[in-house]
Amino acid sequence: MAKTADVAARGLLGITAFCHAAGGFAYALSQPRGFSVASAAFFEHELLGPLVVVVATVLGFALVTRREKLVAAVTGAFAGFWFVVAGYGLFTGTTSYARLLVLPFAGAFLLAALAHRMHRRLVVVVLPALAGALSGAGFWASVMAPRASTFPSNHAPKTGTIPEAEPALHKGGLRVRVEGTSVVVDAGIHRAQIVPSFDYDAVADGCGLTVLDHRSARLPPFRAGRDGDRIVFAAEDADFEAFGMVEIQGASTVRIDVSTTVRRELCAHLGSVVAVRLSRLRGSGDFMQGEEASINGFSWPSGDTGEPSFFVAFRGGELGFHRATRDEKGPFTTLGTIDEPVITTRGLRLRVPSWKDQASREPSPTAGWGISQGAIEHYGAWFFWHIAATSIGRGWHTVRTAPGTYETTILVDAL
């Protein structure tokens, strides 16, 4: 009976070694590169995977050569690692994926029992388990959102009364109205649907990974009304308070000014401060069918699935237009520097001059190669202005948006 139990224990540990080696190898291949050696992101993305492969290989070697003491020590290290990694995610997470961590958490106890079976001296198991637990803590420390690096204005929040009149303007060939959480601008056959304030799709209140802790943060539909030659709108919830105005300036420019107060620090993976969808009123399809976009003279492809992404971001403190190697993954090629981003199509010109003064210039924990958290992206018919997000790169990491009042100006010119 004892021999059968020993064979079963060794079989389980052999499976453990193989799964960790394969998983560590796959993890290492999937991670972004280009991080400073001294950074937490380097440990998580570039060191942890190879480290797991090495330790798993040592476990396999110890099993084959019947070095029970070494088997117990390495198994104890894995037990400590998963006890911390799975345990923290399980007890702080809010998603169904977090609940699945009960499996590796329970597995940590099984590994500890197997380690003790291989060598009865507790010190042989406990000390490596503590080292594994420390590595698990290092993992969680590296995935937690870095300090906030966005730049709210020093202005007080703006407020005002909302008139009862229909929230619509018309001047020449321009028609503007407020619908839900959008400002809709029609200019000839061209339409811009603008979400003019914070719309955070993936927030983790624990400031960790949104796959384990997820909610959205977006304003409810605007209360809006026409006040003379402008539209006034407002909305608020537990995360944001927004007040804005829309005007038609001259014969061809729509100006939107929005004051949004972020009431508490938010840790987000995906989220924009401005989003614009371009389409046509007549003809087939969305904006990108038969239309072209450019930014400051650079052609801007839409980043369809399987194609490298093009985006605007800071790198080394300099704002530039960049191209990914594949999808949104680096290394990244800088195509040119940009002073003030100006997006042009055949029918409209878009500017958000307030964006670069409020966006984070700090490196994104998912992009690598010095690409910033603040970015402007283009997918299909949509353009997104992020002041702090981790859309570029891999993972579900979050970055922080500092509380305070952000002033956003959006200019739409009919060409």
C-alpha positions in Angstrom: 0.0 0.0 0.0 2.8 2.4 0.9 4.6 1.7 -2.4 1.4 2.4 -4.3 0.9 5.7 -2.5 4.6 6.6 -3.2 4.1 5.8 -6.9 0.9 8.0 -7.0 2.7 10.8 -5.2 5.5 10.8 -7.7 3.1 10.6 -10.5 1.3 13.7 -9.3 4.6 15.5 -8.8 5.7 14.5 -12.3 2.4 16.0 -13.7 3.1 19.1 -11.6 6.6 19.5 -13.0 5.4 19.1 -16.6 2.4 21.4 -16.2 4.5 24.2 -14.6 7.2 23.8 -17.3 4.7 24.0 -20.1 2.7 26.8 -18.4 5.8 28.8 -17.6 7.1 28.5 -21.2 3.7 29.5 -22.7 3.5 32.4 -20.2 7.0 33.6 -21.1 6.2 33.6 -24.8 2.9 35.5 -24.4 4.4 38.4 -22.3 5.4 41.8 -23.6 9.0 42.8 -23.6 11.0 46.1 -23.4 10.8 46.8 -19.7 13.5 48.3 -17.5 15.4 45.5 -15.5 14.8 47.5 -12.3 11.0 47.7 -12.9 8.3 45.5 -11.4 7.0 44.8 -14.9 10.3 43.2 -15.8 9.9 40.6 -13.0 6.3 39.8 -14.0 6.7 39.8 -17.8 10.3 38.8 -18.5 11.6 37.0 -15.4 8.7 35.0 -13.8 8.0 32.7 -16.8 11.6 31.5 -17.2 12.0 31.2 -13.5 9.0 28.8 -13.3 10.4 26.8 -16.2 13.7 26.4 -14.4 12.2 25.4 -11.1 9.9 22.9 -12.8 12.9 21.4 -14.6 14.7 21.1 -11.2 11.6 19.3 -9.8 11.6 16.9 -12.8 15.3 16.2 -12.4 14.9 15.6 -8.7 12.1 13.1 -9.3 14.1 11.2 -11.9 17.2 11.0 -9.7 15.2 10.3 -6.6 16.5 13.2 -4.6 13.6 13.3 -2.1 14.9 16.3 -0.2 15.2 18.4 -3.3 11.8 17.2 -4.5 10.2 18.3 -1.1 11.9 21.7 -1.3 10.8 22.5 -4.8 7.3 21.2 -4.2 7.1 23.3 -1.1 8.2 26.4 -3.1 5.4 25.8 -5.6 2.9 25.3 -2.8 3.9 28.6 -1.2 3.7 30.4 -4.6 0.2 29.2 -5.4 -1.1 29.7 -1.8 -0.4 33.4 -2.2 -1.1 33.9 -5.9 -4.4 32.0 -5.9 -5.4 32.9 -2.4 -5.1 36.6 -2.9 -7.0 36.5 -6.2 -9.7 34.2 -4.8 -10.5 36.3 -1.7 -10.2 39.7 -3.3 -11.7 39.0 -6.7 -15.3 39.6 -7.9 -15.6 37.7 -11.1 -16.3 34.1 -12.0 -12.7 33.8 -13.1 -11.6 34.7 -9.6 -13.8 31.9 -8.2 -11.9 29.4 -10.4 -8.8 30.1 -8.3 -10.2 27.8 -5.7 -8.6 25.0 -7.7 -5.0 26.1 -7.6 -5.6 27.4 -4.0 -6.7 23.9 -3.0 -3.8 22.5 -5.0 -1.4 24.5 -2.9 -2.4 22.5 0.1 -2.1 19.2 -1.8 1.4 20.2 -2.9 2.3 21.0 0.7 1.1 17.6 1.8 3.1 15.9 -1.0 6.2 17.8 -0.1 5.9 16.7 3.5 5.4 13.1 2.4 8.6 13.3 0.4 10.6 14.6 3.4 9.4 14.7 6.9 11.5 17.5 8.2 9.4 20.6 8.2 12.2 23.0 7.7 13.0 21.4 4.3 9.4 22.3 3.2 8.7 25.5 5.1 11.7 27.6 4.1 11.2 27.0 0.4 7.4 27.5 0.8 8.2 30.9 2.3 10.4 31.7 -0.7 7.6 30.6 -3.0 5.2 32.8 -1.1 7.5 35.7 -1.4 7.6 35.2 -5.2 3.8 35.1 -5.2 3.7 38.3 -3.3 6.2 39.8 -5.8 3.8 38.8 -8.6 0.9 40.6 -7.0 3.1 43.6 -6.2 4.1 43.8 -9.8 0.5 43.6 -11.2 -0.9 46.3 -8.9 -1.6 49.6 -10.6 1.2 52.1 -10.4 0.7 55.5 -8.8 -1.6 57.9 -10.6 0.1 60.0 -13.2 -2.7 61.9 -15.0 -3.0 65.6 -14.7 -6.4 67.0 -13.6 -6.8 70.8 -13.9 -6.8 73.2 -11.0 -10.3 74.4 -12.0 -13.4 74.1 -9.8 -16.1 71.8 -11.1 -18.6 73.6 -13.4 -22.3 73.4 -12.8 -25.5 74.9 -14.2 -29.2 74.5 -14.8 -30.5 72.5 -17.6 -33.2 74.2 -19.8 -36.3 72.3 -20.9 -35.8 73.1 -24.6 -35.0 70.4 -27.1 -31.2 69.7 -27.0 -30.6 70.4 -30.7 -28.8 73.0 -32.8 -28.9 73.8 -36.6 -26.7 76.2 -38.5 -26.0 76.0 -42.2 -25.1 72.4 -43.0 -24.4 71.5 -39.4 -26.9 69.7 -37.2 -26.1 68.9 -33.6 -28.1 67.1 -30.9 -27.5 65.3 -27.6 -28.7 61.7 -27.4 -28.1 59.5 -24.3 -24.5 59.9 -23.4 -23.5 61.2 -26.9 -23.3 64.4 -28.9 -24.2 63.7 -32.5 -22.9 66.0 -35.2 -24.2 65.7 -38.8 -22.3 67.6 -41.4 -23.6 66.8 -44.9 -23.4 63.1 -45.4 -20.9 62.7 -42.5 -21.8 61.9 -38.9 -19.7 62.0 -35.7 -21.1 60.3 -32.7 -19.1 61.7 -29.8 -19.0 60.3 -26.2 -17.5 63.5 -24.7 -16.7 62.4 -21.1 -15.2 59.5 -19.2 -16.3 56.0 -20.3 -14.3 53.4 -18.5 -15.1 49.8 -19.7 -13.0 47.9 -17.3 -12.3 49.1 -13.7 -10.8 47.1 -10.9 -11.6 48.7 -7.5 -8.8 46.6 -5.9 -6.4 48.1 -8.5 -5.3 44.6 -9.7 -6.3 42.6 -12.7 -9.7 43.3 -14.3 -10.1 39.6 -15.2 -10.4 38.9 -11.5 -12.0 42.2 -10.3 -14.2 44.0 -12.9 -16.9 46.6 -13.3 -17.6 49.4 -15.7 -17.7 53.1 -14.8 -19.7 55.3 -17.2 -22.2 58.2 -16.8 -25.9 57.7 -17.1 -27.7 59.5 -20.1 -27.2 63.2 -20.1 -29.9 65.7 -18.9 -29.7 68.2 -21.8 -31.5 71.2 -23.2 -31.0 74.2 -25.5 -30.0 77.5 -23.9 -30.0 80.1 -26.7 -27.4 79.2 -29.2 -25.9 76.4 -27.2 -26.8 73.0 -25.7 -26.1 72.5 -22.0 -25.9 68.9 -20.6 -25.0 67.3 -17.3 -24.8 63.9 -15.6 -23.5 62.4 -12.5 -23.0 59.1 -10.6 -20.8 57.7 -7.8 -17.7 58.0 -10.0 -18.1 61.1 -12.1 -19.9 64.5 -12.3 -20.0 66.1 -15.7 -21.2 69.4 -17.1 -20.8 70.4 -20.7 -21.8 72.9 -23.4 -22.0 72.5 -27.2 -21.8 75.4 -29.6 -21.6 75.9 -33.4 -18.8 78.4 -34.1 -18.8 80.1 -37.4 -20.1 78.1 -40.4 -18.2 74.8 -40.0 -17.0 74.2 -36.4 -18.7 72.4 -33.5 -17.1 73.0 -30.1 -17.8 70.8 -27.1 -16.5 71.8 -23.6 -16.9 69.4 -20.8 -15.9 69.6 -17.1 -15.7 66.2 -15.5 -14.9 65.6 -11.9 -13.5 62.2 -11.1 -14.7 61.7 -7.5 -12.3 59.1 -6.4 -9.2 57.4 -7.8 -10.0 54.9 -10.5 -7.9 51.9 -11.6 -8.8 51.0 -15.2 -7.6 48.7 -17.9 -9.8 50.1 -20.7 -11.4 53.5 -20.7 -11.6 56.7 -22.7 -12.1 60.4 -21.9 -13.4 61.0 -25.5 -14.6 58.4 -28.0 -15.8 59.3 -31.5 -17.5 57.0 -34.0 -17.6 58.3 -37.6 -20.1 57.1 -40.2 -22.1 58.3 -43.2 -25.7 59.3 -43.5 -26.0 58.1 -47.1 -24.3 55.3 -48.8 -23.3 51.9 -47.6 -21.3 51.0 -44.5 -19.4 52.8 -41.8 -16.8 55.5 -42.0 -13.9 53.2 -43.0 -15.6 51.9 -46.1 -14.5 54.3 -48.8 -13.0 56.8 -46.3 -9.5 57.4 -45.2 -8.1 58.8 -41.9 -4.9 60.6 -41.3 -3.3 62.2 -38.3 -1.0 65.2 -38.8 -0.3 64.0 -42.3 0.3 60.3 -41.5 -2.0 57.8 -43.0 -3.9 56.0 -40.1 -5.1 52.5 -40.9 -8.0 51.2 -38.8 -6.2 48.4 -37.1 -8.4 45.5 -38.3 -7.9 42.1 -36.7 -4.6 40.6 -37.6 -3.1 43.9 -38.7 -0.6 45.9 -36.7 -2.1 48.7 -34.6 -1.2 52.4 -35.2 -1.6 54.8 -32.3 -0.5 58.1 -30.7 1.4 57.9 -27.4 4.2 59.4 -25.4 7.6 57.7 -25.5 10.5 59.2 -23.6 8.4 62.3 -22.9 7.9 62.9 -26.7 4.5 62.5 -28.3 4.6 60.4 -31.5 2.7 58.3 -34.0 3.7 54.6 -33.6 3.2 51.3 -35.3 3.1 47.9 -33.5 4.9 44.8 -34.8 1.7 42.8 -34.8 -1.8 43.5 -33.3 -1.1 46.0 -30.5 2.1 44.3 -29.5 5.7 45.7 -29.6 8.4 46.4 -30.4 7.0 49.7 -31.7 8.2 51.8 -34.6 7.9 55.5 -34.3 6.7 56.9 -37.6 7.0 60.6 -36.6 6.6 63.1 -33.8 3.4 65.0 -33.2 2.9 68.4 -31.5 -0.9 68.7 -31.4 -2.9 65.6 -32.7 -5.2 66.5 -35.6 -7.3 63.7 -37.1 -8.6 64.3 -40.6 -11.0 62.4 -42.8 -12.4 63.3 -46.2 -15.3 65.1 -44.5 -14.4 66.0 -40.9 -11.4 67.1 -38.8 -11.2 66.1 -35.1 -9.2 67.8 -32.4 -9.0 67.4 -28.6 -6.5 70.0 -27.7 -6.9 69.4 -23.9 -5.9 65.7 -24.1 -2.1 65.8 -24.1 -1.9 68.2 -21.1 -3.9 65.7 -18.9 -2.8 62.3 -20.2 -0.3 60.2 -18.4 3.2 60.1 -19.8 4.3 57.3 -17.6 5.1 53.9 -19.2 2.2 51.4 -19.5 2.7 48.2 -17.6 1.4 46.2 -20.6 3.0 47.8 -23.6 6.7 47.9 -22.9 9.3 49.8 -25.0 8.5 53.1 -23.1 5.0 53.5 -24.5 2.8 55.6 -22.2 -0.5 55.0 -20.5 -1.9 58.0 -22.3 -2.7 57.1 -25.9 -5.0 57.8 -28.9 -6.2 54.6 -30.7 -8.2 53.9 -33.8 -10.3 50.7 -34.4 -12.7 50.4 -37.2 -15.0 53.5 -37.2 -14.0 54.5 -33.6 -11.3 56.8 -32.2 -10.5 56.7 -28.5 -8.6 59.2 -26.4 -7.2 57.6 -23.2 -5.5 59.5 -20.5 -4.6 56.3 -18.6 -5.3 52.9 -20.0 -3.5 49.6 -20.8 -5.2 48.8 -24.1 -1.8 48.6 -25.9 0.1 45.3 -25.2 -1.1 42.3 -23.3 -2.9 41.6 -20.0 -5.6 43.0 -17.8 -3.5 45.3 -15.8 -4.9 48.6 -14.5 -3.5 52.1 -14.2 -4.8 54.9 -12.0 -6.7 58.0 -12.9 -6.2 60.7 -10.3 -9.3 62.3 -8.7 -10.0 65.9 -9.6 -11.6 67.9 -12.4 -10.6 67.4 -16.0 -11.4 70.0 -18.6 -12.0 68.6 -22.1 -12.4 70.5 -25.3 -13.5 68.8 -28.5 -13.5 70.5 -31.9 -15.2 69.0 -35.0 -14.7 70.9 -38.3 -16.7 70.1 -41.4 -14.3 70.1 -44.4 
